[in-house]
Amino acid sequence: MARLTVNGVVREVDAEPDTPLLWVIREQIGLTGTKYGCGIAQCGACTVHIDGAAVRSCSMPLSAVEPGQKIVTIEGLAPGAAHPVQQAWAELDVPQCGFCQPGMIMASAALLAQTPHPSEEQIRQEITNICRCGTYNRVLAGIKLAAERGQSG
Amino acid sequence: MSVDQKAPRPSRRAMLAGAGLFTLGFHIPFKATAATLDGAPQAPEVNAWVVVKPDETVVIRIARSEMGQGTLTGLAQLVAEELGCDWARVTTEYPSPGQNLARKRVWGDYSTGGSRGVRDSHEYVRKGGAAARMMLVAAAAKGWGVPEAECRVERGVITHGPSGRSTTFGAVSAEAAKIAPPQDVALKDPKDWTIAGKPLKRLDTLPKLDGSQVYGLDLKLPGLLNAAIRDCPVTGGTVKSFDAAAVSAMPGVKRVIPVGDSAVAVVADTFWRAKTALDALAIVWDEGPNAAVSSETIAATLREGLDADQAFVGNKAGDVAGALKGAAKVVEAVYGVPFQNHATMEPMNATALWTPERCEVWTPTQNGEAALAATADAAGLPATSCEVYKIHLGGGFGRRGATHDWVRQAVLIAKEMPGTPVKLIWTREEDMTHGRYHPVTQCRMRAALDADGTLTGLHMRISGQSILAAIAPQRMVEGRDPVTFQGLNPGGPEAAIGYTIPNLLIDHAMRNPHILPGFWRGVNLNPNAIYLECFMDELAHATGQDPLAFRLKLMDKHPKHRAVLQAVAERIGWDSKPPEGVFRGICQTMGFGSYVAGAAEVSVSDQGEVKIHRIVAATDPGHAVNPQQIDAQVAGSFVYGLSAALYGACTVKDGRIEQTNFDSYPVMKMDAMPAVEAILMPSGGFWGGVGEPTIAVAAPAVLNAVFAATGKRVRHLPLRDTDLRRA
């Protein structure tokens, strides 16, 4: 049994140590907002926060999670989806199919936590998640909007 | 506004009881008593399209599938417009394919492809909304004992003018359900629209922001098991043997099951354990004769077709051979495009529950009715004993519409475990190597030009794969695949060529490799626009003419094609000098009922790196239902089109697709995404689609700009295979 802290709740999980954190979160813990897209850390649909940093959970084995590390998934990002990134996304109608968006939102939130006012070039380099519907320009606008809000707030 | 997020499994009995009165030409055998698609307090449907609950919530039924393209919101806008309800109270739900079958297709066609979601159903969904409004008004008028004509509707409130009395949709909906449906239903003039035609927010955004949106991958059912599958890497190959005993004792494994004659699945308590065991399973394949096929052998077959005597004619005028013979100048070039994978972000998946009496499937599908047919076929049961519950799609792009191969697999697995629901999830690797690929074609362009540089003749010989021959042979016309000629047709409302060329021959030498083709967003409009529009650019340069002016000379009889082309030229500033080091390309086409044009500004570094600075795209779709969603579709279409043009290629070696994941099949990311300026110019009088057409102008606009920048003509995609470094 491994012990994980996910969205502020301590969970005992029964999974093989080499199981990717993604599948532990989805199948053992039952939080399905974190998506499987590629399994090799290429697409970012599985992005979660570990101690505030964006991590592609499909390529992180359960055994690599250290005791006490705080994992946050899209479900736990902010009560009522009130994170500035989520609010900006709602305002700009960013998602199309939406499948990549939990990862996109988690990556964007982590970027803003680290760099509250990123340049456009920084955003383009840092956000490497794949969206096949092609929402990139609204994602870019959403991050800028969330950054502005962060400034005024 | 919200989309109902409850488990998408209505009570079948309740649904059957919900059969409506209103038919609009569809025969309905039974009467309405209640409708509970979501298990909420029952409210009778006013008609098949509209339910108004006592709390004034308006439920609009959507037959087409939402896969990100916004059709759910657009169709709801059309119904709500005619209904006259309060948009803030609108929710939506999918009636199931089984219900559509039971109710004699009251919701019409479920197929969601070809950019047809709105354009093929706008009339009957609007009539559904209008008829429901008339029935609600009739119920109120009857209650008051006044003429219906004295009542008006605004935002779900019915007011009797002379007396000032008012009531609400919710208060009279039960009575309205008993009113006979009207025979004559008039529709609003689009210029009077207040909900349709407006840039409203999507109805389905909020659940996509907090992880609560349920995709097929996320479905939960009591007792659910999970399956991973491996199909023979070579299409046409079969399973020779596998050693189930070696993995049966691995953690969580329940069963190892052959699926058809070409695949093996492992069923376990979790997907990860199923996949882990499958990876450890030794499978011996009989790969069959296709194992000798490679991209090179396919290319050789297609090259042979470029000169073949036999070809199906798609468009013909005058005498091309004569024109070429008498030409002052002949220009010739051969182009080609590779296979492409749809690469939806959500891999293929389906959950199936089979018993000897009944089979149920939960799956993201672009065509619920086709999914139901596939379910019944694989289950060995009549369709009336089956049901499909549609789940929001994590991308479709054509992959989830036509073949439902993954549904068949899921049902075959579930059939081995009666009474146990099994969710089949494809790995990305399975998805990449078992797609229904954008067809591979080559094209020889041969042009005759007179002494003035005017195009007098054009022979366009397409050689390669037919989609219909593989997946819808019943739609072939005397052996010919008409879809091959998208954007090249002599006329008609769907996909007509925009140039008048006096001597013209466009024909297709069909060559079908074993790699299975499918409808890939934009379909054959994509390669056809590349072939024609890059070649038009070549002809302009070969005769020392401006690429825009050269085209316009041929477009007098094509005013709508011409208008979109001129619109992008004006916006990009074609007549002015571009910024230092920046070069422009331009193009136009017509497909899916809409006229589109594109212009690009690019720069190419000495090292050959292409940077796309700016895209301008114009669309005339006739009518525009939600401009801000069209804007999103246009921007997104460039990501899809440019991913293929710049990076994408599925190549074949030893009979199998070589690319297995996003590391070997790269797609556009944000670092390469250009600004996209979408010009929406609906001219009225027709209904065109918006999900696909502008994909086709993405590649030629950029490739023509790359030529302007480098003098190098990229004729074989993807662009990354061409060395653009400065010599």
Chai-1 contact restraints between the chains, C-beta under 6 A:
chainA,res_idxA,chainB,res_idxB,connection_type,confidence,min_distance_angstrom,max_distance_angstrom,comment,restraint_id
A,T19,B,W272,contact,1.0,0.0,6.0,A-B,restraint_1
A,W23,B,W272,contact,1.0,0.0,6.0,A-B,restraint_2
A,E27,B,T270,contact,1.0,0.0,6.0,A-B,restraint_3
A,T32,B,D218,contact,1.0,0.0,6.0,A-B,restraint_4
A,G33,B,G211,contact,1.0,0.0,6.0,A-B,restraint_5
A,G37,B,M345,contact,1.0,0.0,6.0,A-B,restraint_6
A,C38,B,R428,contact,1.0,0.0,6.0,A-B,restraint_7
A,C38,B,N661,contact,1.0,0.0,6.0,A-B,restraint_8
A,C38,B,F662,contact,1.0,0.0,6.0,A-B,restraint_9
A,G39,B,R428,contact,1.0,0.0,6.0,A-B,restraint_10
A,I40,B,N661,contact,1.0,0.0,6.0,A-B,restraint_11
A,Q42,B,F662,contact,1.0,0.0,6.0,A-B,restraint_12
A,Q42,B,D663,contact,1.0,0.0,6.0,A-B,restraint_13
A,C43,B,F662,contact,1.0,0.0,6.0,A-B,restraint_14
A,I74,B,G211,contact,1.0,0.0,6.0,A-B,restraint_15
A,E75,B,G211,contact,1.0,0.0,6.0,A-B,restraint_16
A,A81,B,L209,contact,1.0,0.0,6.0,A-B,restraint_17
A,A81,B,D210,contact,1.0,0.0,6.0,A-B,restraint_18
A,Q86,B,L209,contact,1.0,0.0,6.0,A-B,restraint_19
A,W89,B,L209,contact,1.0,0.0,6.0,A-B,restraint_20
A,A90,B,T205,contact,1.0,0.0,6.0,A-B,restraint_21
A,D93,B,K201,contact,1.0,0.0,6.0,A-B,restraint_22
A,D93,B,R202,contact,1.0,0.0,6.0,A-B,restraint_23
A,D93,B,T205,contact,1.0,0.0,6.0,A-B,restraint_24
A,P95,B,T205,contact,1.0,0.0,6.0,A-B,restraint_25
A,P95,B,K208,contact,1.0,0.0,6.0,A-B,restraint_26
A,Q96,B,G68,contact,1.0,0.0,6.0,A-B,restraint_27
A,C97,B,M67,contact,1.0,0.0,6.0,A-B,restraint_28
A,C97,B,G68,contact,1.0,0.0,6.0,A-B,restraint_29
A,C97,B,G394,contact,1.0,0.0,6.0,A-B,restraint_30
A,C97,B,G395,contact,1.0,0.0,6.0,A-B,restraint_31
A,G98,B,K208,contact,1.0,0.0,6.0,A-B,restraint_32
A,G98,B,Q213,contact,1.0,0.0,6.0,A-B,restraint_33
A,F99,B,M345,contact,1.0,0.0,6.0,A-B,restraint_34
A,F99,B,E346,contact,1.0,0.0,6.0,A-B,restraint_35
A,F99,B,G394,contact,1.0,0.0,6.0,A-B,restraint_36
A,C100,B,M345,contact,1.0,0.0,6.0,A-B,restraint_37
A,Q101,B,K208,contact,1.0,0.0,6.0,A-B,restraint_38
A,P102,B,G211,contact,1.0,0.0,6.0,A-B,restraint_39
A,R124,B,M670,contact,1.0,0.0,6.0,A-B,restraint_40
A,R124,B,D671,contact,1.0,0.0,6.0,A-B,restraint_41
A,I127,B,M670,contact,1.0,0.0,6.0,A-B,restraint_42
A,T128,B,K669,contact,1.0,0.0,6.0,A-B,restraint_43
A,I130,B,V667,contact,1.0,0.0,6.0,A-B,restraint_44
A,R132,B,A343,contact,1.0,0.0,6.0,A-B,restraint_45
A,R132,B,M345,contact,1.0,0.0,6.0,A-B,restraint_46
A,R132,B,G395,contact,1.0,0.0,6.0,A-B,restraint_47
A,C133,B,G68,contact,1.0,0.0,6.0,A-B,restraint_48
A,C133,B,G636,contact,1.0,0.0,6.0,A-B,restraint_49
A,G134,B,G636,contact,1.0,0.0,6.0,A-B,restraint_50
A,G134,B,V639,contact,1.0,0.0,6.0,A-B,restraint_51
A,Y136,B,M670,contact,1.0,0.0,6.0,A-B,restraint_52
A,Y136,B,M673,contact,1.0,0.0,6.0,A-B,restraint_53
A,N137,B,A635,contact,1.0,0.0,6.0,A-B,restraint_54
